[in-house]
Amino acid sequence: KELRMSEASVQSNGSKANWAAIAAAQFDLHVARRSLVEYFPKPGAPCGRVARAAEWHDRLAAAYQSAGRYYHTLTHLSQMLLWINAAWQETHEGLLIATWAAYFHDVVYDSHQKDNEERSATMSLEAANELQIPREIAQPAADWILRTKTHDAGESIACACFLDCDLAILGAPANLYRAYAEAIRNEYAWVAEDAYRS
């Protein structure tokens, strides 16, 4: 429902739609912060883990709101999480892998650099280690993040579903897609027009 509302809000604005104005589901600070701990219960975990999860959440939120981002923002993350929860048909563990990967998949984003995915995957493993996320969740998530570089899922149907959620904007209505395209162009404003079109 919220995703449909987002699309409608863009359509109502016609060709002047912009990604920043899309009324996406908000990145719920309390839910996200809590999920970093409660999705991955570990008996005997130190009480400081909750505080560290809050710190990691704040790092994620700050990263997705950093300067120079026009598309790869909390709006994109929110919509990707909506798609994951709507589309996932795998095991509960698969949903957790997809959710953890989504949180971190664009945490490092600099259009001037070519190692964003590698750095994002490394950060996801750093957070997983600190928050005692099981390796069977953390390692596939890091791999899926790396695969957002080429969007080649290999033999994994679950990873393919995750990548589809990341690229769902490519199948959006025209005005929503246009807002995405304009936002991406803004992220590459430093690239000359001919080179960008190429």
Phi and psi restraints in degrees (value plus and minus 20) as a CYANA .aco file:
   2 GLU   PHI     -85.9   -45.9
   2 GLU   PSI     -54.0   -14.0
   3 LEU   PHI     -87.7   -47.7
   3 LEU   PSI     -59.9   -19.9
   4 ARG   PHI     -83.8   -43.8
   4 ARG   PSI     -57.6   -17.6
   5 MET   PHI     -83.2   -43.2
   5 MET   PSI     -57.9   -17.9
   6 SER   PHI     -81.6   -41.6
   6 SER   PSI     -65.6   -25.6
   7 GLU   PHI     -83.8   -43.8
   7 GLU   PSI     -60.9   -20.9
   8 ALA   PHI     -84.7   -44.7
   8 ALA   PSI     -57.0   -17.0
   9 SER   PHI     -85.5   -45.5
   9 SER   PSI     -53.2   -13.2
  10 VAL   PHI     -94.6   -54.6
  10 VAL   PSI     -63.5   -23.5
  11 GLN   PHI     -81.5   -41.5
  11 GLN   PSI     -54.8   -14.8
  12 SER   PHI     -89.5   -49.5
  12 SER   PSI     -39.6     0.4
  13 ASN   PHI    -112.1   -72.1
  13 ASN   PSI     -21.7    18.3
  14 GLY   PHI      43.7    83.7
  14 GLY   PSI    -168.2  -128.2
  15 SER   PHI     -91.9   -51.9
  15 SER   PSI     -30.9     9.1
  16 LYS   PHI    -109.3   -69.3
  16 LYS   PSI     -10.4    29.6
  17 ALA   PHI     -80.4   -40.4
  17 ALA   PSI     125.8   165.8
  18 ASN   PHI    -158.6  -118.6
  18 ASN   PSI     131.2   171.2
  19 TRP   PHI     -80.0   -40.0
  19 TRP   PSI     -56.4   -16.4
  20 ALA   PHI     -84.5   -44.5
  20 ALA   PSI     -41.6    -1.6
  21 ALA   PHI    -111.3   -71.3
  21 ALA   PSI     -24.2    15.8
  22 ILE   PHI     -89.3   -49.3
  22 ILE   PSI     112.0   152.0
  23 ALA   PHI    -107.0   -67.0
  23 ALA   PSI      47.6    87.6
  24 ALA   PHI     -96.1   -56.1
  24 ALA   PSI     141.7   181.7
  25 ALA   PHI     -78.2   -38.2
  25 ALA   PSI     115.0   155.0
  26 GLN   PHI     -92.6   -52.6
  26 GLN   PSI     129.2   169.2
  27 PHE   PHI     -92.6   -52.6
  27 PHE   PSI      76.7   116.7
  28 ASP   PHI     -86.1   -46.1
  28 ASP   PSI      90.1   130.1
  29 LEU   PHI     -80.0   -40.0
  29 LEU   PSI     -64.2   -24.2
  30 HIS   PHI     -90.9   -50.9
  30 HIS   PSI     -63.1   -23.1
  31 VAL   PHI     -85.0   -45.0
  31 VAL   PSI     -67.0   -27.0
  32 ALA   PHI     -83.0   -43.0
  32 ALA   PSI     -63.5   -23.5
  33 ARG   PHI     -83.1   -43.1
  33 ARG   PSI     -64.4   -24.4
  34 ARG   PHI     -87.0   -47.0
  34 ARG   PSI     -58.6   -18.6
  35 SER   PHI     -86.4   -46.4
  35 SER   PSI     -47.7    -7.7
  36 LEU   PHI     -80.6   -40.6
  36 LEU   PSI     -45.5    -5.5
  37 VAL   PHI    -124.5   -84.5
  37 VAL   PSI     -69.7   -29.7
  38 GLU   PHI     -92.2   -52.2
  38 GLU   PSI     -46.2    -6.2
  39 TYR   PHI     -88.9   -48.9
  39 TYR   PSI     -41.4    -1.4
  40 PHE   PHI    -147.7  -107.7
  40 PHE   PSI      44.9    84.9
  41 PRO   PHI     -85.1   -45.1
  41 PRO   PSI     120.7   160.7
  42 LYS   PHI    -159.7  -119.7
  42 LYS   PSI      89.9   129.9
  43 PRO   PHI     -73.8   -33.8
  43 PRO   PSI     115.3   155.3
  44 GLY   PHI      60.2   100.2
  44 GLY   PSI     -12.2    27.8
  45 ALA   PHI     -84.1   -44.1
  45 ALA   PSI     121.0   161.0
  46 PRO   PHI     -83.1   -43.1
  46 PRO   PSI     127.0   167.0
  47 CYS   PHI     -83.0   -43.0
  47 CYS   PSI     -43.7    -3.7
  48 GLY   PHI     -87.7   -47.7
  48 GLY   PSI     -30.3     9.7
  49 ARG   PHI     -82.9   -42.9
  49 ARG   PSI     -55.4   -15.4
  50 VAL   PHI     -83.8   -43.8
  50 VAL   PSI     -63.5   -23.5
  51 ALA   PHI     -85.1   -45.1
  51 ALA   PSI     -59.9   -19.9
  52 ARG   PHI     -86.9   -46.9
  52 ARG   PSI     -55.9   -15.9
  53 ALA   PHI     -83.1   -43.1
  53 ALA   PSI     -59.7   -19.7
  54 ALA   PHI     -83.7   -43.7
  54 ALA   PSI     -59.9   -19.9
  55 GLU   PHI     -84.2   -44.2
  55 GLU   PSI     -61.8   -21.8
  56 TRP   PHI     -86.1   -46.1
  56 TRP   PSI     -60.2   -20.2
  57 HIS   PHI     -79.2   -39.2
  57 HIS   PSI     -64.7   -24.7
  58 ASP   PHI     -83.2   -43.2
  58 ASP   PSI     -55.6   -15.6
  59 ARG   PHI     -84.6   -44.6
  59 ARG   PSI     -61.8   -21.8
  60 LEU   PHI     -83.2   -43.2
  60 LEU   PSI     -69.1   -29.1
  61 ALA   PHI     -79.7   -39.7
  61 ALA   PSI     -61.8   -21.8
  62 ALA   PHI     -85.2   -45.2
  62 ALA   PSI     -60.3   -20.3
  63 ALA   PHI     -83.5   -43.5
  63 ALA   PSI     -64.8   -24.8
  64 TYR   PHI     -93.2   -53.2
  64 TYR   PSI     -30.1     9.9
  65 GLN   PHI    -129.0   -89.0
  65 GLN   PSI      -8.8    31.2
  66 SER   PHI     -91.8   -51.8
  66 SER   PSI     140.9   180.9
  67 ALA   PHI     -82.3   -42.3
  67 ALA   PSI     126.9   166.9
  68 GLY   PHI      71.6   111.6
  68 GLY   PSI     -25.1    14.9
  69 ARG   PHI    -117.2   -77.2
  69 ARG   PSI     111.7   151.7
  70 TYR   PHI    -144.1  -104.1
  70 TYR   PSI     -52.9   -12.9
  71 TYR   PHI    -129.6   -89.6
  71 TYR   PSI     -64.2   -24.2
  72 HIS   PHI     -99.5   -59.5
  72 HIS   PSI      44.3    84.3
  73 THR   PHI    -138.3   -98.3
  73 THR   PSI    -193.0  -153.0
  74 LEU   PHI     -83.3   -43.3
  74 LEU   PSI     -45.3    -5.3
  75 THR   PHI     -83.8   -43.8
  75 THR   PSI     -66.5   -26.5
  76 HIS   PHI     -81.9   -41.9
  76 HIS   PSI     -65.2   -25.2
  77 LEU   PHI     -82.2   -42.2
  77 LEU   PSI     -63.2   -23.2
  78 SER   PHI     -81.3   -41.3
  78 SER   PSI     -65.5   -25.5
  79 GLN   PHI     -88.0   -48.0
  79 GLN   PSI     -55.7   -15.7
  80 MET   PHI     -84.8   -44.8
  80 MET   PSI     -61.1   -21.1
  81 LEU   PHI     -84.7   -44.7
  81 LEU   PSI     -55.6   -15.6
  82 LEU   PHI     -82.5   -42.5
  82 LEU   PSI     -65.1   -25.1
  83 TRP   PHI     -83.3   -43.3
  83 TRP   PSI     -62.9   -22.9
  84 ILE   PHI     -79.7   -39.7
  84 ILE   PSI     -66.7   -26.7
  85 ASN   PHI     -90.0   -50.0
  85 ASN   PSI     -47.4    -7.4
  86 ALA   PHI    -101.8   -61.8
  86 ALA   PSI     -52.8   -12.8
  87 ALA   PHI    -120.7   -80.7
  87 ALA   PSI     -37.4     2.6
  88 TRP   PHI     -90.1   -50.1
  88 TRP   PSI     108.9   148.9
  89 GLN   PHI    -147.6  -107.6
  89 GLN   PSI      -8.8    31.2
  90 GLU   PHI    -110.0   -70.0
  90 GLU   PSI    -185.8  -145.8
  91 THR   PHI     -89.3   -49.3
  91 THR   PSI     145.1   185.1
  92 HIS   PHI     -77.6   -37.6
  92 HIS   PSI     -59.8   -19.8
  93 GLU   PHI     -81.4   -41.4
  93 GLU   PSI     -60.0   -20.0
  94 GLY   PHI     -81.8   -41.8
  94 GLY   PSI     -58.0   -18.0
  95 LEU   PHI     -84.6   -44.6
  95 LEU   PSI     -58.9   -18.9
  96 LEU   PHI     -86.8   -46.8
  96 LEU   PSI     -60.1   -20.1
  97 ILE   PHI     -80.5   -40.5
  97 ILE   PSI     -66.8   -26.8
  98 ALA   PHI     -83.0   -43.0
  98 ALA   PSI     -60.8   -20.8
  99 THR   PHI     -85.9   -45.9
  99 THR   PSI     -66.4   -26.4
 100 TRP   PHI     -82.5   -42.5
 100 TRP   PSI     -63.2   -23.2
 101 ALA   PHI     -83.2   -43.2
 101 ALA   PSI     -59.4   -19.4
 102 ALA   PHI     -82.2   -42.2
 102 ALA   PSI     -64.4   -24.4
 103 TYR   PHI     -73.0   -33.0
 103 TYR   PSI     -59.4   -19.4
 104 PHE   PHI    -124.3   -84.3
 104 PHE   PSI     -26.0    14.0
 105 HIS   PHI     -84.6   -44.6
 105 HIS   PSI     -47.8    -7.8
 106 ASP   PHI    -144.2  -104.2
 106 ASP   PSI       4.0    44.0
 107 VAL   PHI     -82.1   -42.1
 107 VAL   PSI     -53.4   -13.4
 108 VAL   PHI    -125.4   -85.4
 108 VAL   PSI      98.3   138.3
 109 TYR   PHI    -167.0  -127.0
 109 TYR   PSI      92.4   132.4
 110 ASP   PHI    -159.7  -119.7
 110 ASP   PSI      92.4   132.4
 111 SER   PHI     -84.1   -44.1
 111 SER   PSI     -33.3     6.7
 112 HIS   PHI    -103.4   -63.4
 112 HIS   PSI     -34.4     5.6
 113 GLN   PHI    -128.7   -88.7
 113 GLN   PSI     140.5   180.5
 114 LYS   PHI    -137.3   -97.3
 114 LYS   PSI     -10.4    29.6
 115 ASP   PHI    -140.3  -100.3
 115 ASP   PSI       6.1    46.1
 116 ASN   PHI     -78.8   -38.8
 116 ASN   PSI     -63.9   -23.9
 117 GLU   PHI     -86.0   -46.0
 117 GLU   PSI     -61.8   -21.8
 118 GLU   PHI     -82.4   -42.4
 118 GLU   PSI     -64.6   -24.6
 119 ARG   PHI     -88.1   -48.1
 119 ARG   PSI     -55.9   -15.9
 120 SER   PHI     -86.4   -46.4
 120 SER   PSI     -62.5   -22.5
 121 ALA   PHI     -83.3   -43.3
 121 ALA   PSI     -61.3   -21.3
 122 THR   PHI     -81.7   -41.7
 122 THR   PSI     -61.9   -21.9
 123 MET   PHI     -85.5   -45.5
 123 MET   PSI     -56.5   -16.5
 124 SER   PHI     -83.8   -43.8
 124 SER   PSI     -58.3   -18.3
 125 LEU   PHI     -91.2   -51.2
 125 LEU   PSI     -55.7   -15.7
 126 GLU   PHI     -82.0   -42.0
 126 GLU   PSI     -66.4   -26.4
 127 ALA   PHI     -85.4   -45.4
 127 ALA   PSI     -61.2   -21.2
 128 ALA   PHI     -81.9   -41.9
 128 ALA   PSI     -60.6   -20.6
 129 ASN   PHI     -85.2   -45.2
 129 ASN   PSI     -64.4   -24.4
 130 GLU   PHI     -88.2   -48.2
 130 GLU   PSI     -55.2   -15.2
 131 LEU   PHI    -115.9   -75.9
 131 LEU   PSI     -13.2    26.8
 132 GLN   PHI      40.3    80.3
 132 GLN   PSI      21.2    61.2
 133 ILE   PHI     -94.3   -54.3
 133 ILE   PSI     112.6   152.6
 134 PRO   PHI     -75.8   -35.8
 134 PRO   PSI     122.9   162.9
 135 ARG   PHI     -81.1   -41.1
 135 ARG   PSI     -51.8   -11.8
 136 GLU   PHI     -89.1   -49.1
 136 GLU   PSI     -32.3     7.7
 137 ILE   PHI    -116.8   -76.8
 137 ILE   PSI     -69.1   -29.1
 138 ALA   PHI     -87.5   -47.5
 138 ALA   PSI     -62.2   -22.2
 139 GLN   PHI     -89.2   -49.2
 139 GLN   PSI     -66.1   -26.1
 140 PRO   PHI     -82.0   -42.0
 140 PRO   PSI     -57.2   -17.2
 141 ALA   PHI     -80.7   -40.7
 141 ALA   PSI     -63.6   -23.6
 142 ALA   PHI     -82.7   -42.7
 142 ALA   PSI     -59.4   -19.4
 143 ASP   PHI     -84.5   -44.5
 143 ASP   PSI     -62.1   -22.1
 144 TRP   PHI     -84.2   -44.2
 144 TRP   PSI     -58.0   -18.0
 145 ILE   PHI     -81.0   -41.0
 145 ILE   PSI     -64.8   -24.8
 146 LEU   PHI     -79.9   -39.9
 146 LEU   PSI     -54.7   -14.7
 147 ARG   PHI     -95.0   -55.0
 147 ARG   PSI     -30.9     9.1
 148 THR   PHI     -91.0   -51.0
 148 THR   PSI     -29.1    10.9
 149 LYS   PHI     -91.8   -51.8
 149 LYS   PSI     -59.1   -19.1
 150 THR   PHI    -135.5   -95.5
 150 THR   PSI     -34.4     5.6
 151 HIS   PHI      37.1    77.1
 151 HIS   PSI      16.4    56.4
 152 ASP   PHI    -123.3   -83.3
 152 ASP   PSI      92.7   132.7
 153 ALA   PHI    -102.6   -62.6
 153 ALA   PSI     -25.8    14.2
 154 GLY   PHI      45.6    85.6
 154 GLY   PSI    -153.8  -113.8
 155 GLU   PHI    -115.9   -75.9
 155 GLU   PSI     -19.3    20.7
 156 SER   PHI    -108.5   -68.5
 156 SER   PSI      94.4   134.4
 157 ILE   PHI     -87.6   -47.6
 157 ILE   PSI     -57.6   -17.6
 158 ALA   PHI     -83.0   -43.0
 158 ALA   PSI     -63.3   -23.3
 159 CYS   PHI     -85.2   -45.2
 159 CYS   PSI     -57.9   -17.9
 160 ALA   PHI     -80.9   -40.9
 160 ALA   PSI     -60.2   -20.2
 161 CYS   PHI     -83.4   -43.4
 161 CYS   PSI     -63.1   -23.1
 162 PHE   PHI     -79.8   -39.8
 162 PHE   PSI     -65.5   -25.5
 163 LEU   PHI     -86.4   -46.4
 163 LEU   PSI     -55.3   -15.3
 164 ASP   PHI     -81.9   -41.9
 164 ASP   PSI     -59.8   -19.8
 165 CYS   PHI     -84.0   -44.0
 165 CYS   PSI     -56.5   -16.5
 166 ASP   PHI     -86.7   -46.7
 166 ASP   PSI     -54.2   -14.2
 167 LEU   PHI    -122.2   -82.2
 167 LEU   PSI      -7.6    32.4
 168 ALA   PHI     -78.7   -38.7
 168 ALA   PSI     -46.8    -6.8
 169 ILE   PHI     -79.5   -39.5
 169 ILE   PSI     -46.3    -6.3
 170 LEU   PHI     -89.2   -49.2
 170 LEU   PSI     -37.1     2.9
 171 GLY   PHI    -127.5   -87.5
 171 GLY   PSI      -3.2    36.8
 172 ALA   PHI     -99.0   -59.0
 172 ALA   PSI     143.0   183.0
 173 PRO   PHI     -76.0   -36.0
 173 PRO   PSI     136.9   176.9
 174 ALA   PHI     -73.6   -33.6
 174 ALA   PSI     -65.9   -25.9
 175 ASN   PHI     -88.3   -48.3
 175 ASN   PSI     -56.4   -16.4
 176 LEU   PHI     -88.7   -48.7
 176 LEU   PSI     -60.7   -20.7
 177 TYR   PHI     -82.9   -42.9
 177 TYR   PSI     -60.1   -20.1
 178 ARG   PHI     -82.1   -42.1
 178 ARG   PSI     -60.7   -20.7
 179 ALA   PHI     -82.3   -42.3
 179 ALA   PSI     -60.5   -20.5
 180 TYR   PHI     -81.7   -41.7
 180 TYR   PSI     -68.1   -28.1
 181 ALA   PHI     -81.5   -41.5
 181 ALA   PSI     -60.1   -20.1
 182 GLU   PHI     -87.1   -47.1
 182 GLU   PSI     -58.1   -18.1
 183 ALA   PHI     -86.2   -46.2
 183 ALA   PSI     -62.4   -22.4
 184 ILE   PHI     -82.9   -42.9
 184 ILE   PSI     -60.8   -20.8
 185 ARG   PHI     -81.4   -41.4
 185 ARG   PSI     -58.1   -18.1
 186 ASN   PHI     -84.7   -44.7
 186 ASN   PSI     -54.2   -14.2
 187 GLU   PHI     -89.8   -49.8
 187 GLU   PSI     -42.5    -2.5
 188 TYR   PHI    -133.4   -93.4
 188 TYR   PSI      14.9    54.9
 189 ALA   PHI     -80.8   -40.8
 189 ALA   PSI     -43.9    -3.9
 190 TRP   PHI     -95.6   -55.6
 190 TRP   PSI     -31.1     8.9
 191 VAL   PHI    -111.0   -71.0
 191 VAL   PSI     112.5   152.5
 192 ALA   PHI     -80.7   -40.7
 192 ALA   PSI     130.8   170.8
 193 GLU   PHI     -77.1   -37.1
 193 GLU   PSI     -68.0   -28.0
 194 ASP   PHI     -80.6   -40.6
 194 ASP   PSI     -63.3   -23.3
 195 ALA   PHI     -86.5   -46.5
 195 ALA   PSI     -59.1   -19.1
 196 TYR   PHI     -84.8   -44.8
 196 TYR   PSI     -64.4   -24.4
 197 ARG   PHI     -82.9   -42.9
 197 ARG   PSI     -58.1   -18.1
